[in-house]
Amino acid sequence: MEISAIEKLINDAVALDELHVKFDGSQCTVIAVADFLGELSRVKRQQAIYSPLAQVINDGIIHAVTIKTFTTSDWQREKMFNLPL
């Protein structure tokens, strides 16, 4: 699966300010940035990003997903130490 297809699945379902995706074989790493994420619990944040990927995960195309979520202000601070994927 192409990274652009993963990005499209997420972007079609969730309005994000920034999205960074790394896909290596069957492992996917996602960094999602949006202010509304700050209003959600950690579990709800994960679910918001995981949900659009559920079908490709169930189909076995993606076997493992790592999701990191940030508000825009948190991301400004975080990306100084951790470069985007």
Secondary structure, DSSP 8 states (H G I E B T S, - for coil): --HHHHHHHHHHHS--SEEEEEEETTEEEEEEE-GGGGGS-HHHHHHHHHGGGHHHHHTTS--EEEEEEE-HHHHHHHTTTS---
